[in-house]
Structures are given as C-alpha cells and as structure tokens.
Amino acid sequence: MSSTHRIQIDPTVCHGKPFIQGTRVPVSIVVGSLAAGMTIEEVQQEYDLTREDIQAALAFANDLVQQESFHRLPQVA
C-alpha cells in the first residue's frame, strides 16, 4: 500500500478537502507551507505531523498532478 493511505477525504472534515489521517491538517496546508519555504522540520513542528505524513501529502499532490491534463491557452494579442 502506498503512503497515500494516510490521506483521508471526508465531507464532514475540512470541508471535504484531503487531510492527513488523525488530524485536521489539509494536504494543501502542508504543500503550501513547503512551497512557501518552510522546511520539513518546521512543518512537522508547526502542525504536529510526522515525516511520513508530509511525504504522504506530497505523494498525494504528485498523484493529482500526474492525473491532470494540461492544455496551453491561446495567446491574447
């Protein structure tokens, strides 16, 4: 089983957004915090997560991006 089993989706928690199992921390908060420059250690401390939780959030986000189709928008003159 992949590490993404740590990610849950429940319409009654976090407004249905994917979150880390056993917490109320959305995946978007983890990914956004890392993208904003926080270290893994800082995210762990700030949100009381394990390294595995953070890796699961990143793996989940990666899976979503890989499944998505992207199309170039026409240039506006």
Stockholm file with secondary structure:
# STOCKHOLM 1.0

chainA/1-77         MSSTHRIQIDPTVCHGKPFIQGTRVPVSIVVGSLAAGMTIEEVQQEYDLTREDIQAALAFANDLVQQESFHRLPQVA
#=GR chainA/1-77 SS CCGGGGEECCTTSGGGCCEETTSCCBHHHHHHHHHTTCCHHHHHHHHTCCHHHHHHHHHHHHHHHHHCCCCCCCCCC
#=GC SS_cons        CCGGGGEECCTTSGGGCCEETTSCCBHHHHHHHHHTTCCHHHHHHHHTCCHHHHHHHHHHHHHHHHHCCCCCCCCCC
//
